[in-house]
Amino acid sequence: MTFGERVKSARQKLGMSQQALAKELGVSFATVNRWENGHNDPKYETVVRFENFCSEREEVSREGAEE
């Protein structure tokens, strides 16, 4: 799975728009769109931010489900 495919899959699972994800990661909507369409690859720092963001969201979802 490419990074763009991972971004799109995670974004959809979280119920987020490209715009909302872009805001969370500190990038433009166009950047997220280009990743998802395979036109650009992100910088290493952005990959780390994305992975951390997804991990945090998953933790919050699990904690909410346990209550």
C-alpha positions in Angstrom: 0.0 0.0 0.0 1.4 3.4 -1.0 1.5 6.3 1.4 -1.3 8.0 -0.5 -3.5 4.9 -0.2 -2.8 4.8 3.6 -3.6 8.5 3.9 -6.9 8.1 2.1 -7.9 4.9 4.0 -7.1 6.4 7.4 -8.8 9.7 6.6 -12.0 7.9 5.5 -12.0 5.6 8.6 -11.7 8.8 10.7 -14.6 10.4 8.7 -12.4 13.4 7.8 -12.3 15.5 4.7 -9.0 16.2 2.9 -9.3 19.8 4.2 -9.7 18.7 7.8 -6.7 16.3 7.6 -4.6 19.0 6.0 -5.3 21.4 8.8 -4.4 18.8 11.4 -1.1 18.0 9.7 -0.2 21.6 8.9 -0.3 21.2 5.1 -2.5 22.4 2.3 -5.6 20.6 1.0 -3.8 20.4 -2.3 -0.9 18.5 -0.7 -3.2 15.9 0.8 -4.9 15.6 -2.5 -1.6 15.1 -4.4 -0.5 12.4 -1.8 -3.8 10.5 -2.2 -3.5 10.6 -6.0 0.1 9.5 -6.0 1.5 12.7 -7.5 3.7 13.7 -4.5 5.5 12.0 -1.6 5.6 13.7 1.8 8.6 14.8 3.7 9.8 12.4 6.5 8.6 14.8 9.2 5.1 14.8 7.7 5.0 11.0 7.7 5.8 11.1 11.4 3.1 13.7 12.1 0.6 11.6 10.1 1.5 8.4 12.0 1.3 10.2 15.4 -2.0 11.8 14.5 -3.5 8.4 13.5 -2.2 6.7 16.6 -3.6 9.4 18.9 -7.0 9.2 17.1 -7.1 5.4 17.5 -6.3 5.6 21.2 -9.1 8.1 21.7 -11.5 5.8 19.8 -10.5 2.7 21.9 -10.8 4.6 25.1 -14.3 5.8 24.1 -15.3 2.3 23.2 -14.1 0.9 26.6 -16.3 3.3 28.6 
